[in-house]
Amino acid sequence: MNPVTLARLGANISLILVVLAFLAAMYLGSGKVSDGWAWIIGGVALAGAVGQIVVSVIWPKSVGPAWDEQVIETQRTANSFGFFITLAMFLVFLILVINDMMRPDLAFYLMGAPLGIAPAIWMIVAHLQGRAG
């Protein structure tokens, strides 16, 4: 296994887990918004990026195979998937806010979930199918 692809997989899994923990905390806290989660999620994302850079420095020969044309195209597709999922969720949240079924600040915070995890989910599936790993 390529160490860079494993670091990328670990970063994506970590990001999904922390966003799911955020959603669980939001649900258990009855929608109470906490700024601390923005720092936690951002910190996990930053740690994942730094981890991938460190692995790339330690094993420089593994960088090329980890970012071949297929992986780059898969990443583009993951970003497109994330964009459209986020757009769809924006419309759902907009309808909920307009109909006073959700607070605007809660909708704002919840928009981070699809934005963060949709591309990560796509990349994990691609990795398991052998297209990104």
Secondary structure, 3 states (H helix, E strand, C coil): CCHHHHHHHHHHHHHHHHHHHHHHHHHHCCCCCCCHHHHHHHHHHHHHHHHHHHHHHHCHHHHHHHCCHHHHHHHHHHHHHHHHHHHHHHHHHHHHHHCCCCCHHHHHHHCHHHHHHHHHHHHHHHHHCCCCC
